Amino acid sequence: MSYERFWKPVKAVFGVVLQAMFVHYRPMKATHDDKTFTLTGRYWSGTFPIEELPEQLAFYRSQRAKFPKANGAYDAPIAALEKLAKEIGS
């Protein structure tokens, strides 16, 4: 059996399954204090100076633009950062 003949149906079935597993809602939370903000995802978190909020937002927006096949992976951090920016008036 050829490689393509074997993998084409496997990719067709498992590609949908894997996409359903990994394209689910990705919870993201952004919190802040006076000097820093923390972006917390399902498996990671990062704390940054509050002055870097516009840079982080620009970074995630650029990643979404560069990698449209990421299936919305950058939507949750962008939404969390936009909400935080609105909340602190930045």
Summary of the structure (lengths in Angstrom):
residues: 90
radius of gyration: 17.8
end to end distance: 59.3
largest distance: 62.8
contacts: 208
relative contact order: 0.15
helix: 60%
strand: 16%
